[in-house]
Each structure stands twice: as C-alpha cells, then as structure tokens.
Amino acid sequence: MAVNASVGPPLRVPVGHDPQRWSTFHSEKTLVVAARTVTSTVRVLESLPALLRNDSRVTVVFAYDPTSAFNDGVLDLLSDAGCRIMPWSQLSTITPDLIVTASENVDVPEGDCPVLVLPHGIGFQKRVPDSRASGTRLSGAVPDSVLETGRAWIAVSHPDQEEQLLAAYPKADGRTLLIGDPCFDELSASLPDAASFKRSLGVADGQRLVVLSSTWGPTSLLGRDPELPARVLAELPCDEYRVAAVVHPNVWSAHGSWQIRSVLAGALEAGLLLMPTVHAWRSALVAADTVIGDHGSVTLYGAALGKPVLLAAFGDDAVQGTAIARLGRAAPRLDLRGDLHRQVDSAIADHVPERYAEISQAAFVRTGQASARLRTAVYRLLELPEFGSAPPRARTLPRPATPTATVTSWTVESTATPGEGGQWTVAVRRRPAAVADARGEGPDAYLHLACDEEEQDHQLTESASVLLCRSPAPTTVSALRWIRNTLSRFPGCRLAATAPGRGCFLVGLDDGRIVEATITGPAVDPGLPAAVVYTCLRAGLPLDDVFVTLRIGGVREEDIGLRLRNFLPDTADPQR
C-alpha cells in the first residue's frame, strides 16, 4: 500500500499548496470523507457518486483515520474503489469546505468547515463499547465534544431518531437533518429484480434462498452460535434451498477472512454463499426468501422489505424504544434445538408481506427521496448550487456476482412409491455430507452417500455408494471409459454416473450393466438420475424400458426414462 497513515509530506494534488497548478479539474470546493471503519466508509461510497454525479466543481479526498479497532480493510477498500487517499495527520494542512463521514467517533480537526455525519445503520439502535471510556455508548450518536463546536450535522431517517438523540444528547438540538435512508431506498427499488438476483447468485428456479444475517459482538448470531450456518445447511435439502451468510464488516475487520472461513469451514464445504463484506449483502437481501438474523440493521432491512424473519439471537445491547427493539418483540424466534427445516418452511408459508409494515414506518420516512434530500444538504453545506436540474432517484442495485460454493458430496435420502398407471415415483432429498448428521434408514427410505470425483476427502469417496462425474463427457465412449475406470478404482462403489450429453445420463452398475437415463426438463446434475437408479435397485424395480417420476423434494417433478444398454466392456461377465 503506497499510503503512509502517519507520516509523509503534505499532499499537493488535488489538495494542499497551490493544487490548481497541477490539477486537471479546477474545482471550487473540497469535500473530505473521513474513512475510519469499513462499515462507515462503505456507506459514504454508496451514497456519494449519485450526489456528485457529473460535477467537476467538487474535489473529493478520503482521509484515513487509523484509530478504530475495526480499521483493517479500509485502505484496501479505498484503493480498490480508486479513491484519492490522504493520511489523517495531514488533514490539518488543508482547508476543506465540508467533511462527510458515517462514523460518529472521528476526531474532527480544528477549523470552521461543517461536518456531516451519515448513519451507518438504521438509527441509534445499539449500545457499543466506548473506545474513549470503559463503558458503552449509543452507536451513531455524535459526542458532545463535536456537538459543542457547532459544526456537526447529523442525518437521520425518521423523526423518532431525532427525539431519541435529543433525549440522550441535548446538545444535538438543532443539529439534525431529516434525510431518509438511501440504502433502504435502493433496496426497495431493487425488489422487482429479486428473481434475476437469485439467478445471479446461483439459486435455481424453484429453490429458496435463506439469508443468515449476523451483526458483530458476543450477542450476535455468530457470537452466540457460530455453528448455526452448518446446522441450517445440514437440515435444508440442497436441491430445495441455498443458504447465504451476511456477516457484519466489523467481524471481518476484527478477525480477518482467514478466521471467518476457518470457523465456517464445514458450512462453506456444504455450499454456504458467504457474501463479500462490501456491497454484495444488499443483493442477497433483496433475493432472500427468508432472513434468519439478530438485532443488526440487515435483519431490520429485511423485515422492512417484507421478508419473513426468524430471530436466532437478539442481544440486550439493542436499545429499547427503537424499531429494532419492536422487531425483537414481533418476529418469531428460531428454536435452535427444534426442526430447522420445518421452522423455515413455516416462516415462509405463514408470512404476510405487510407483517412488519408498522415497524418499517417507525424506521423510515419519505422513502424514495433520501438521495435527493441528501444531495440538497451536501450542496447547501458546500455553499454551492446543486448541479443539474433533475434530483437523483434511488437506483437499483447492480447484479451480484456468483460466490463460489461447490458441494462435492451428499447424503441422499430416497423413497419409492407406486402411482397411477403403474409408474413409480422416486422422491429424492440431498443434504451436504460435510455437515449432514449421521442418520439411519427409515422403514420406507433408502440412504446412500454420493460423491463427486473432485471430492478431496478420500475417506468419503472410498465409502461412497455412488460416484459422479458432473463435467459433461465429450463422447459416449469416454463416458463408458470413465465409468469402467471408476468402478475398478473403487470396488466398494455400487454405481458410477456421468453425462455424455444434455438430458442424457449413463449410470454404470457394479455388476457390469449400464442404465441410460433420459430427462427432458431443466438441467440436473448426474446425482439425481443416479439416485433414481440406486432407489430402483434397492426397491427391486425394473430398470429397462420404464418411466419413473423423479420428485426433487418439494421443488419439482420430472419424468425419467430408463433403459438398459450393453454390459460395460471388460468389467463383468455378461452371464452374471
């Protein structure tokens, strides 16, 4: 990193001594963003571009304040965004026209320029450790020392927040600006794109997306139960659900991505979509079918968007009388020892979108207007006329990138039941083997372990009843060769399945027979037709010239045609 946070010569461009000699854009005003934590810096980065769009009159510089316990990652964030960064120590060498921050805890340098403090969550809803004292403080509340300067302006999203603030900090009287919440406006504007966001996240049609949301600290979801993501994945069939996790940036900053991925290793192997700490959580929340959360702002955003909410934790550091406290009383609690699958299904089935409307109205007002009102406030404090005539509108979020989350082994539960006309139905539910609880077969169910050839745990592949090659085979000959070699390498395996073409699968049996399975619906991976063949074998059902209905949990049904091909060459006696 080229930036030295504590020493170095004063910046010359675009601020400092005689900057106009070197600058391309000859601006009239200088706006400094105080960047102290990832959370607060992200909020400013998400808001400013729409406010200053096309306006070269304002120079923006980001001053890095390294004093927070959660400052790790700020410089990387600013560098990745292409921001001009200056050390905090050099802020005293320039004369900015406005300082903007979403961190209320900055040490504002001497001077007379105004300071605009934006919220980095929803209001003042949590008590947090006070870095200046041994006790706690109200998150988001500007200290008296800053209020006493008469330079601070505090943006709020609801009049109730102003009343709450004045009750705790009387010196804030006359220093608040009712803006609204630009983040909530963008989330709301993006709701019509929820289906496309789900596809971008790799959630198939018919699957439901469960978003786990954890704030930071010991009373958060992960602080109370770091194993919950793995248990949720263990109980939710992976053909019916995808699970994403939104983890507060303070957790990433305090513990590092290595520690987080280590703690969540089993869940990640089971397909957990761990959302990047910057920006991407918003798309996941829009796409969510339900939210399992705690007393953090993301959970409240989800409820305000009309999502079903289950509370897995709720800390006593939540402030009474706030919208999040009301959500804590209204939302159902997740029984951590109960049937998680049943609770998630019930939360979705029983939910009414307007359930949390009153709570939303207690957190946000003038929705859709926040960007326009914030821009007016910024230009007024800069003492500049607003640029352009049309006020900014809430923009929809960009399509999210697909997080990498590949499952390579499953425990597969299946049943076979006769239907009308003699056609059998095979119901299949798969769960990631990395987190699935050990369970025995029921009286009418069959259980087997299936592994992809890329599974790195050799103990699993050597124990698997079914081995899969999910990469399409270029030819039928190569598919048969792979089946032959796989059954030879793993003598304990009963079936090996691959796909030589779309909708066509070859399933090799350990007795040398080959079953060709064809399916006409949306693409499936070889594990599902292989589960049908395995179930038919266990149930003693015919494998030649028959149609079987594949029921993929509660997601969909597809007809699969089965027929026997020639015996696998060089592997078995045809008379066997």
C-alpha positions as CSV (number, residue, x, y, z in Angstrom):
1,M,0.0,0.0,0.0
2,A,1.5,3.3,-1.1
3,V,-0.2,5.3,1.7
4,N,1.6,6.0,4.9
5,A,-1.0,6.6,7.6
6,S,1.1,8.6,10.0
7,V,3.9,10.5,8.2
8,G,4.7,12.0,4.8
9,P,4.8,15.3,3.0
10,P,1.6,17.3,2.6
11,L,-0.4,16.3,-0.4
12,R,-0.1,18.7,-3.4
13,V,-2.7,17.2,-5.7
14,P,-5.6,17.5,-5.6
15,V,-5.3,19.4,-2.3
16,G,-2.6,21.2,-0.5
17,H,-0.4,24.1,-1.5
18,D,-1.2,25.6,-4.9
19,P,-3.1,22.5,-6.2
20,Q,-4.5,24.3,-9.2
21,R,-1.1,24.3,-10.9
22,W,-1.3,20.5,-11.2
23,S,-4.9,19.7,-11.3
24,T,-6.9,18.8,-14.4
25,F,-10.3,19.5,-12.8
26,H,-10.3,23.1,-11.4
27,S,-12.7,22.6,-8.6
28,E,-14.3,25.2,-6.5
29,K,-14.8,23.2,-3.3
30,T,-13.1,20.4,-1.4
31,L,-15.0,17.6,0.3
32,V,-13.1,15.3,2.6
33,V,-14.5,11.9,3.5
34,A,-13.4,10.7,6.9
35,A,-12.8,7.0,6.5
36,R,-12.4,5.2,9.8
37,T,-14.1,1.8,9.5
38,V,-15.1,-0.4,6.6
39,T,-18.8,-0.1,7.6
40,S,-18.8,3.7,7.7
41,T,-16.6,4.1,4.6
42,V,-18.8,1.8,2.5
43,R,-21.9,3.8,3.4
44,V,-20.3,7.0,2.1
45,L,-19.0,5.3,-1.0
46,E,-22.5,4.0,-1.8
47,S,-24.1,7.5,-1.4
48,L,-21.6,10.0,-2.8
49,P,-21.5,9.0,-6.5
50,A,-25.2,9.7,-7.1
51,L,-24.9,13.0,-5.2
52,L,-21.9,14.4,-7.1
53,R,-22.7,12.8,-10.5
54,N,-21.1,14.8,-13.4
55,D,-20.0,17.7,-11.1
56,S,-16.3,18.6,-11.5
57,R,-16.7,21.6,-9.2
58,V,-16.2,19.4,-6.1
59,T,-12.9,17.6,-5.3
60,V,-13.3,14.6,-3.1
61,V,-10.4,13.3,-1.0
62,F,-10.6,10.4,1.5
63,A,-8.8,10.9,4.8
64,Y,-7.9,7.7,6.5
65,D,-8.3,7.7,10.3
66,P,-6.5,4.6,11.7
67,T,-7.8,4.9,15.3
68,S,-10.7,2.4,15.2
69,A,-10.4,-1.2,16.4
70,F,-12.2,-2.0,13.1
71,N,-9.9,-0.1,10.7
72,D,-8.5,-3.2,9.0
73,G,-9.6,-3.3,5.3
74,V,-10.3,0.4,5.0
75,L,-7.2,1.2,2.9
76,D,-7.9,-1.8,0.6
77,L,-11.5,-0.7,0.2
78,L,-10.5,2.8,-0.8
79,S,-7.7,1.7,-3.1
80,D,-10.0,-0.8,-4.9
81,A,-12.5,2.0,-5.4
82,G,-9.9,4.3,-6.9
83,C,-10.1,6.9,-4.2
84,R,-7.5,9.6,-3.6
85,I,-6.3,8.9,0.0
86,M,-4.6,11.1,2.4
87,P,-3.3,10.3,5.9
88,W,-5.4,11.6,8.8
89,S,-2.4,13.5,10.1
90,Q,-2.3,15.7,7.0
91,L,-5.9,16.8,7.3
92,S,-4.8,19.8,9.4
93,T,-2.7,21.0,6.4
94,I,-5.7,21.7,4.2
95,T,-8.8,23.7,4.5
96,P,-11.8,21.5,3.4
97,D,-15.2,23.0,2.7
98,L,-17.1,20.0,4.1
99,I,-16.2,16.8,6.0
100,V,-18.5,13.9,5.4
101,T,-18.4,10.7,7.5
102,A,-20.6,7.8,8.5
103,S,-18.5,7.3,11.7
104,E,-19.6,9.4,14.6
105,N,-16.4,8.8,16.5
106,V,-13.9,10.7,14.4
107,D,-11.6,13.3,16.0
108,V,-12.7,16.4,13.9
109,P,-9.7,18.7,13.4
110,E,-9.9,22.3,14.3
111,G,-11.4,24.6,11.8
112,D,-14.8,26.0,10.8
113,C,-15.9,23.7,8.0
114,P,-19.2,21.8,8.6
115,V,-19.2,18.1,9.4
116,L,-22.0,15.9,8.0
117,V,-22.4,12.6,9.9
118,L,-24.4,10.0,8.0
119,P,-25.8,6.9,9.7
120,H,-24.0,3.6,9.0
121,G,-27.0,1.6,10.2
122,I,-30.7,2.3,11.0
123,G,-30.8,5.0,13.6
124,F,-29.4,4.7,17.1
125,Q,-30.5,1.2,18.0
126,K,-27.5,-0.4,19.7
127,R,-25.1,0.2,22.6
128,V,-21.5,-0.5,21.8
129,P,-18.2,-0.3,23.7
130,D,-16.9,3.2,24.1
131,S,-13.3,3.5,22.8
132,R,-12.8,6.6,24.9
133,A,-14.1,5.2,28.2
134,S,-14.7,1.9,30.0
135,G,-18.5,1.8,29.5
136,T,-20.7,1.8,26.4
137,R,-22.2,4.5,24.2
138,L,-25.1,4.9,21.8
139,S,-24.0,3.7,18.4
140,G,-24.3,6.5,15.8
141,A,-24.5,9.4,18.4
142,V,-22.0,12.2,17.9
143,P,-20.0,13.0,21.1
144,D,-20.7,16.3,22.9
145,S,-17.2,17.5,22.1
146,V,-18.1,17.5,18.4
147,L,-21.6,19.0,19.0
148,E,-20.1,21.8,21.1
149,T,-18.1,23.0,18.0
150,G,-21.4,23.9,16.3
151,R,-20.1,22.4,13.1
152,A,-21.8,18.9,13.2
153,W,-24.9,18.0,11.3
154,I,-26.5,14.6,11.9
155,A,-28.5,12.9,9.2
156,V,-31.5,10.8,10.5
157,S,-34.0,8.6,8.7
158,H,-37.0,9.1,11.0
159,P,-38.2,11.9,13.4
160,D,-38.3,9.4,16.2
161,Q,-34.5,9.1,15.9
162,E,-34.2,12.9,16.5
163,E,-36.3,12.6,19.6
164,Q,-34.2,9.7,20.9
165,L,-31.0,11.5,20.2
166,L,-32.1,14.7,21.9
167,A,-33.1,12.8,25.0
168,A,-29.6,11.3,25.3
169,Y,-27.6,14.3,23.9
170,P,-29.4,17.6,24.4
171,K,-26.6,19.4,22.7
172,A,-27.8,17.8,19.4
173,D,-30.7,20.2,19.4
174,G,-31.0,21.9,16.0
175,R,-28.2,19.8,14.6
176,T,-30.2,17.0,12.9
177,L,-31.3,16.7,9.2
178,L,-34.2,14.5,8.3
179,I,-32.9,12.8,5.2
180,G,-34.3,9.3,5.0
181,D,-32.3,6.2,4.2
182,P,-30.6,6.0,0.8
183,C,-29.7,2.3,1.4
184,F,-33.3,1.3,2.1
185,D,-34.4,3.3,-1.0
186,E,-32.0,1.3,-3.2
187,L,-33.1,-2.0,-1.6
188,S,-36.8,-1.1,-2.1
189,A,-36.2,0.0,-5.7
190,S,-34.5,-3.3,-6.5
191,L,-37.2,-5.7,-5.2
192,P,-38.7,-6.2,-8.7
193,D,-35.3,-7.7,-9.7
194,A,-35.3,-10.3,-6.9
195,A,-35.7,-13.2,-9.3
196,S,-32.8,-12.2,-11.5
197,F,-30.7,-11.5,-8.4
198,K,-31.4,-15.1,-7.3
199,R,-30.3,-16.5,-10.6
200,S,-27.1,-14.4,-10.5
201,L,-26.4,-15.9,-7.1
202,G,-26.7,-19.4,-8.5
203,V,-30.1,-20.0,-7.0
204,A,-32.0,-22.3,-9.4
205,D,-35.7,-21.8,-10.3
206,G,-37.8,-23.4,-7.5
207,Q,-35.1,-23.1,-4.9
208,R,-35.5,-20.8,-1.9
209,L,-32.7,-18.5,-0.6
210,V,-32.2,-18.4,3.1
211,V,-30.1,-15.4,4.3
212,L,-28.3,-15.7,7.6
213,S,-27.5,-12.2,9.0
214,S,-25.1,-11.6,11.8
215,T,-24.1,-8.3,13.4
216,W,-20.9,-8.2,15.4
217,G,-20.1,-8.8,19.1
218,P,-20.8,-11.6,21.5
219,T,-24.6,-11.2,21.4
220,S,-24.8,-11.5,17.6
221,L,-26.0,-14.6,15.7
222,L,-22.4,-15.8,15.1
223,G,-21.3,-14.7,18.6
224,R,-24.0,-16.8,20.2
225,D,-23.9,-19.8,17.8
226,P,-21.1,-20.0,15.3
227,E,-22.2,-23.5,14.3
228,L,-25.7,-22.4,13.2
229,P,-24.8,-22.0,9.5
230,A,-23.6,-25.6,9.3
231,R,-26.7,-26.9,11.1
232,V,-29.0,-24.9,8.8
233,L,-27.3,-26.4,5.8
234,A,-27.4,-29.9,7.3
235,E,-31.2,-29.8,7.7
236,L,-32.2,-27.9,4.5
237,P,-32.2,-30.2,1.4
238,C,-29.7,-28.6,-1.0
239,D,-31.9,-29.1,-4.1
240,E,-34.6,-27.0,-2.5
241,Y,-32.6,-24.4,-0.7
242,R,-29.5,-22.2,-1.0
243,V,-28.1,-20.6,2.1
244,A,-26.2,-17.3,2.1
245,A,-24.5,-15.5,5.1
246,V,-24.1,-11.8,5.5
247,V,-21.5,-11.1,8.2
248,H,-21.0,-7.6,9.6
249,P,-17.8,-5.9,8.3
250,N,-16.6,-5.4,11.9
251,V,-16.3,-9.2,12.2
252,W,-14.2,-9.3,9.0
253,S,-12.1,-6.4,10.2
254,A,-11.6,-7.7,13.7
255,H,-11.0,-11.4,13.0
256,G,-9.9,-11.5,9.3
257,S,-11.2,-13.5,6.4
258,W,-9.0,-16.5,7.3
259,Q,-10.5,-16.9,10.8
260,I,-14.0,-16.5,9.5
261,R,-13.5,-19.1,6.8
262,S,-11.9,-21.4,9.3
263,V,-14.8,-21.1,11.7
264,L,-17.3,-21.7,8.9
265,A,-15.2,-24.3,7.1
266,G,-17.9,-27.1,7.2
267,A,-20.6,-24.7,6.1
268,L,-18.6,-23.5,3.2
269,E,-17.9,-27.1,2.1
270,A,-21.7,-27.6,2.3
271,G,-22.4,-24.8,-0.1
272,L,-22.7,-21.7,2.1
273,L,-22.7,-18.5,0.0
274,L,-20.5,-16.2,2.1
275,M,-21.3,-12.8,0.8
276,P,-18.4,-10.4,0.3
277,T,-18.2,-7.8,3.1
278,V,-18.7,-4.8,0.8
279,H,-21.9,-4.0,-1.2
280,A,-23.0,-7.6,-2.1
281,W,-25.1,-8.2,1.0
282,R,-27.7,-5.8,-0.4
283,S,-28.4,-8.1,-3.5
284,A,-28.6,-11.2,-1.3
285,L,-31.1,-9.5,1.0
286,V,-33.3,-8.4,-2.0
287,A,-33.2,-12.0,-3.3
288,A,-33.9,-13.6,0.1
289,D,-37.0,-15.8,0.6
290,T,-36.4,-15.6,4.4
291,V,-34.0,-14.0,6.8
292,I,-32.6,-15.6,9.9
293,G,-31.0,-12.8,11.8
294,D,-30.4,-10.9,15.0
295,H,-30.6,-7.3,16.2
296,G,-28.5,-5.9,13.4
297,S,-29.6,-3.5,10.8
298,V,-29.6,-6.1,8.0
299,T,-32.3,-8.0,9.8
300,L,-34.4,-4.9,10.1
301,Y,-33.9,-4.0,6.5
302,G,-35.1,-7.5,5.6
303,A,-38.3,-7.1,7.7
304,A,-38.9,-3.7,6.2
305,L,-38.7,-5.2,2.7
306,G,-41.4,-7.6,3.6
307,K,-39.3,-10.7,4.1
308,P,-40.1,-13.4,6.6
309,V,-37.8,-13.1,9.6
310,L,-36.7,-15.6,12.2
311,L,-34.5,-14.3,15.1
312,A,-31.7,-16.7,16.0
313,A,-30.3,-14.2,18.5
314,F,-31.2,-10.9,20.0
315,G,-28.8,-9.1,22.3
316,D,-29.7,-7.0,25.3
317,D,-27.4,-4.3,23.7
318,A,-30.4,-3.4,21.5
319,V,-31.8,-0.1,22.6
320,Q,-35.4,-0.1,23.9
321,G,-38.0,2.0,22.1
322,T,-36.2,1.7,18.7
323,A,-37.6,0.0,15.6
324,I,-35.2,-2.9,16.1
325,A,-36.5,-3.4,19.6
326,R,-40.0,-3.6,18.2
327,L,-38.9,-6.2,15.7
328,G,-37.4,-8.2,18.6
329,R,-40.9,-8.4,20.2
330,A,-42.8,-9.0,16.9
331,A,-40.6,-11.5,15.0
332,P,-40.7,-15.2,15.9
333,R,-37.7,-16.8,17.5
334,L,-35.8,-19.6,15.9
335,D,-35.9,-22.7,18.1
336,L,-32.2,-23.7,17.8
337,R,-32.9,-27.2,19.1
338,G,-36.0,-27.7,17.0
339,D,-36.6,-28.8,13.4
340,L,-34.9,-26.0,11.5
341,H,-36.3,-27.2,8.1
342,R,-39.9,-27.2,9.4
343,Q,-39.4,-23.7,11.0
344,V,-38.1,-22.2,7.8
345,D,-40.9,-23.7,5.7
346,S,-43.5,-22.4,8.2
347,A,-42.0,-18.9,8.3
348,I,-42.2,-18.7,4.5
349,A,-45.7,-20.3,4.2
350,D,-47.3,-18.3,7.0
351,H,-45.8,-15.0,6.3
352,V,-47.8,-11.9,5.3
353,P,-45.7,-9.3,3.5
354,E,-47.3,-6.4,5.5
355,R,-46.5,-8.1,8.8
356,Y,-43.7,-5.6,9.7
357,A,-45.2,-2.5,7.9
358,E,-45.7,-0.5,11.2
359,I,-42.1,-1.3,12.3
360,S,-40.8,-0.2,8.9
361,Q,-42.8,3.1,9.2
362,A,-41.1,3.6,12.6
363,A,-37.7,3.4,10.9
364,F,-38.1,5.1,7.6
365,V,-40.0,8.1,6.3
366,R,-40.0,9.8,2.9
367,T,-38.9,6.6,1.2
368,G,-37.5,7.1,-2.3
369,Q,-36.4,10.7,-1.5
370,A,-33.3,10.2,0.5
371,S,-30.7,10.7,-2.3
372,A,-32.4,14.0,-3.4
373,R,-32.6,15.3,0.2
374,L,-29.1,14.3,1.0
375,R,-27.8,16.0,-2.2
376,T,-29.6,19.2,-1.2
377,A,-28.0,19.0,2.2
378,V,-24.5,18.4,0.9
379,Y,-24.6,21.3,-1.6
380,R,-26.1,23.6,1.0
381,L,-23.2,22.8,3.4
382,L,-20.7,23.3,0.5
383,E,-22.4,26.6,-0.3
384,L,-22.8,25.6,-4.0
385,P,-25.9,25.5,-6.1
386,E,-27.0,21.9,-6.9
387,F,-25.5,20.6,-10.2
388,G,-28.2,19.8,-12.8
389,S,-31.9,20.2,-12.6
390,A,-33.2,16.7,-12.1
391,P,-32.9,15.4,-8.5
392,P,-31.2,11.9,-8.2
393,R,-33.6,9.0,-7.9
394,A,-33.0,5.8,-6.0
395,R,-31.1,3.5,-8.3
396,T,-31.5,-0.3,-8.5
397,L,-28.6,-2.4,-7.3
398,P,-26.2,-4.0,-9.8
399,R,-26.5,-7.7,-10.5
400,P,-24.4,-9.6,-7.9
401,A,-21.5,-11.9,-8.8
402,T,-21.9,-15.6,-8.1
403,P,-20.0,-16.6,-5.0
404,T,-18.0,-19.8,-5.3
405,A,-19.7,-22.5,-3.3
406,T,-19.3,-26.1,-4.7
407,V,-20.7,-29.1,-2.9
408,T,-18.9,-32.3,-3.8
409,S,-20.6,-34.9,-1.5
410,W,-24.1,-35.6,-0.4
411,T,-26.1,-37.9,1.9
412,V,-29.1,-38.9,-0.3
413,E,-32.4,-40.0,1.2
414,S,-34.9,-41.5,-1.2
415,T,-38.3,-43.3,-1.3
416,A,-40.2,-45.2,-4.0
417,T,-44.0,-45.2,-4.1
418,P,-46.3,-46.6,-6.8
419,G,-48.5,-44.3,-8.7
420,E,-51.4,-44.4,-11.1
421,G,-50.8,-46.5,-14.3
422,G,-48.0,-48.4,-12.6
423,Q,-45.4,-45.6,-12.9
424,W,-43.4,-45.3,-9.7
425,T,-42.3,-42.1,-8.1
426,V,-38.9,-41.8,-6.6
427,A,-38.6,-38.8,-4.1
428,V,-35.0,-37.6,-3.5
429,R,-33.7,-35.3,-0.9
430,R,-29.9,-34.5,-0.8
431,R,-28.0,-32.8,2.0
432,P,-24.3,-31.9,2.0
433,A,-22.3,-34.7,3.5
434,A,-19.8,-32.1,5.0
435,V,-22.4,-31.2,7.7
436,A,-25.2,-33.8,7.4
437,D,-25.9,-35.6,10.7
438,A,-25.4,-39.3,10.8
439,R,-28.8,-41.0,10.4
440,G,-30.1,-44.5,9.7
441,E,-32.5,-45.6,7.1
442,G,-36.2,-45.4,7.9
443,P,-38.6,-48.3,7.2
444,D,-39.6,-47.0,3.8
445,A,-36.5,-44.9,2.9
446,Y,-33.1,-45.6,1.4
447,L,-30.0,-43.7,2.3
448,H,-26.7,-43.5,0.4
449,L,-23.5,-41.4,0.2
450,A,-22.8,-39.9,-3.2
451,C,-19.5,-38.1,-4.1
452,D,-18.3,-36.1,-7.0
453,E,-15.0,-37.3,-8.4
454,E,-13.5,-34.0,-7.2
455,E,-14.2,-34.7,-3.6
456,Q,-11.0,-34.1,-1.7
457,D,-11.8,-36.3,1.4
458,H,-10.7,-39.7,0.2
459,Q,-12.4,-41.4,3.1
460,L,-15.7,-40.1,1.7
461,T,-15.0,-41.3,-1.8
462,E,-13.9,-44.7,-0.6
463,S,-17.1,-45.0,1.4
464,A,-19.5,-43.8,-1.3
465,S,-22.1,-46.0,-2.9
466,V,-22.4,-43.6,-5.8
467,L,-19.6,-41.7,-7.6
468,L,-20.3,-38.9,-10.1
469,C,-18.6,-37.0,-12.8
470,R,-20.5,-33.7,-13.2
471,S,-18.4,-32.4,-16.1
472,P,-20.1,-33.4,-19.4
473,A,-18.3,-36.3,-21.1
474,P,-17.2,-35.4,-24.7
475,T,-18.4,-38.7,-26.1
476,T,-20.3,-41.8,-25.1
477,V,-17.0,-43.8,-25.3
478,S,-15.2,-41.5,-22.9
479,A,-18.2,-41.7,-20.5
480,L,-18.1,-45.5,-20.6
481,R,-14.4,-45.4,-20.0
482,W,-14.8,-43.2,-17.0
483,I,-17.4,-45.5,-15.6
484,R,-15.2,-48.5,-16.1
485,N,-12.2,-46.9,-14.5
486,T,-14.1,-45.5,-11.6
487,L,-15.8,-48.8,-10.7
488,S,-12.4,-50.5,-10.9
489,R,-10.7,-48.0,-8.6
490,F,-13.4,-48.1,-6.0
491,P,-14.6,-51.7,-5.6
492,G,-17.0,-50.7,-2.8
493,C,-18.9,-48.3,-5.1
494,R,-22.2,-49.6,-6.5
495,L,-22.9,-47.0,-9.2
496,A,-20.9,-44.5,-11.2
497,A,-22.8,-41.9,-13.2
498,T,-21.9,-39.3,-15.8
499,A,-23.5,-37.3,-18.6
500,P,-22.4,-37.6,-22.3
501,G,-25.0,-35.1,-23.4
502,R,-27.6,-32.7,-22.1
503,G,-30.5,-34.6,-20.6
504,C,-28.8,-38.0,-21.2
505,F,-27.0,-39.8,-18.4
506,L,-25.1,-43.1,-18.2
507,V,-25.2,-45.0,-14.9
508,G,-22.9,-47.9,-14.6
509,L,-23.7,-50.7,-12.1
510,D,-21.1,-52.8,-10.2
511,D,-22.5,-55.9,-12.0
512,G,-21.5,-54.5,-15.3
513,R,-24.9,-53.3,-16.6
514,I,-25.3,-49.8,-18.0
515,V,-28.5,-47.9,-17.5
516,E,-29.3,-45.0,-19.8
517,A,-31.4,-42.3,-18.1
518,T,-33.0,-39.5,-20.1
519,I,-34.8,-36.4,-18.8
520,T,-36.4,-33.6,-20.8
521,G,-36.9,-30.9,-18.2
522,P,-34.4,-28.3,-16.9
523,A,-30.9,-29.4,-16.5
524,V,-30.0,-31.6,-13.5
525,D,-26.7,-33.0,-12.3
526,P,-25.9,-36.7,-12.6
527,G,-26.6,-37.2,-8.9
528,L,-30.3,-37.1,-9.3
529,P,-30.8,-39.8,-12.0
530,A,-28.2,-41.8,-10.2
531,A,-30.3,-41.6,-7.1
532,V,-33.3,-42.9,-9.1
533,V,-31.4,-45.9,-10.4
534,Y,-30.0,-46.6,-6.9
535,T,-33.5,-46.5,-5.4
536,C,-34.9,-48.8,-8.1
537,L,-32.1,-51.3,-7.4
538,R,-32.8,-51.2,-3.7
539,A,-36.6,-51.5,-4.2
540,G,-36.3,-54.3,-6.8
541,L,-37.9,-52.2,-9.5
542,P,-37.3,-52.8,-13.3
543,L,-34.6,-50.7,-15.0
544,D,-35.3,-51.4,-18.6
545,D,-37.9,-49.6,-20.8
546,V,-39.7,-47.8,-17.9
547,F,-40.5,-44.3,-16.9
548,V,-40.1,-43.1,-13.3
549,T,-41.2,-39.9,-11.9
550,L,-38.4,-38.1,-10.1
551,R,-39.6,-35.9,-7.3
552,I,-36.9,-33.4,-6.2
553,G,-38.1,-32.7,-2.6
554,G,-40.8,-30.1,-2.8
555,V,-39.2,-28.3,-5.8
556,R,-40.4,-30.1,-8.9
557,E,-41.2,-33.4,-10.6
558,E,-39.6,-34.7,-13.8
559,D,-40.2,-37.9,-15.8
560,I,-37.0,-40.0,-16.3
561,G,-36.9,-42.8,-18.9
562,L,-34.7,-45.8,-18.1
563,R,-33.4,-48.4,-20.4
564,L,-30.6,-51.0,-20.2
565,R,-27.7,-50.7,-22.7
566,N,-25.0,-53.3,-23.4
567,F,-22.9,-54.6,-20.5
568,L,-19.9,-52.5,-19.6
569,P,-17.0,-54.0,-21.5
570,D,-14.1,-55.6,-19.7
571,T,-15.7,-55.3,-16.3
572,A,-18.1,-58.1,-15.8
573,D,-19.3,-61.5,-17.0
574,P,-22.4,-60.9,-19.2
575,Q,-23.9,-64.1,-17.7
576,R,-23.7,-62.8,-14.2
